[in-house]
């Protein structure tokens, strides 16, 4: 089974934790309203990763029938395990978003989050058209972060951590696994894809979420620690993925030194937070929701 994404691109735990900060309990009503979801619907998430959003939706919409699909079996195994831990009822299926293992006309809503630019867009949209019921809705969610760096946790100051991080990724970049196949990802193009496949009532909405602002007074201690540690986990996961692609790039001593330096940097941030030392850093991600309706 395919484990490319969870092994070389985004580890499942990394994705789950970052999405937990974006789709948190305090803003789920905002997402549900923007997606126009309600109890009783049969809902499919295309590219569900570890299933965080499926789980959050099921907790708020207990009478909805929610299924998550992902090509990476590592993500699916994690989602199924997490479902049991949470005691919720969601189904998770391993499958290709461009050739889904579902019958025609069975879902009320198909949604995806930052998935379409990694799939053949025509096949991606046409498959969702096929499995949607008449009057069913497709929702394509895409992060709209123009002018912002997508990976704020990458070390930038000259130090031993940066030197070793750059060294392992320079070696990993020579591995074909580091080259992710992408399709055109201009959000504006998505409208045309929906129209070309026959969707009607094509619409747009947007939701802004604060992903990082630990020093602000409306962020509690638990969330502040989670935000700081989310960056830590992203960098540690990045090193692990690079080492999977270039296992000989670092010696054992260098690898351990890099891990120690990363943890020391984030331990320092946590301690500064506890001491009341303010950095006033913040990050906000705006997600656009492009939707269309399958005609009757």
Secondary structure, 3 states (H helix, E strand, C coil): CCCHHHHHHCCHHHHHHHHHHHCCCCCHHHHHHHHCCCCCCEEEEECCCCCHHHHHHHHHCCCCEEEEEECCHHHHHHHHHHHHHHCCCCEEEECECCECCCCCCCEEEEEEECCHHHCCHHHHHHHHHHHEEEEEEEEEEEECCCCCCCCCCCCCCCCHHHHHHHHHHHHHCCCHHHCCCCCCCCHHHHHHHHHHCCCEEEEEEEEEEEEECCCCCCCCHHHHHHHHHHHHHHHHHHHHHHHHHCCCCCCHHHHHHHHHHHHHHHHHHHHHHHCCCCCCCCEEEEEEEEEEECCC
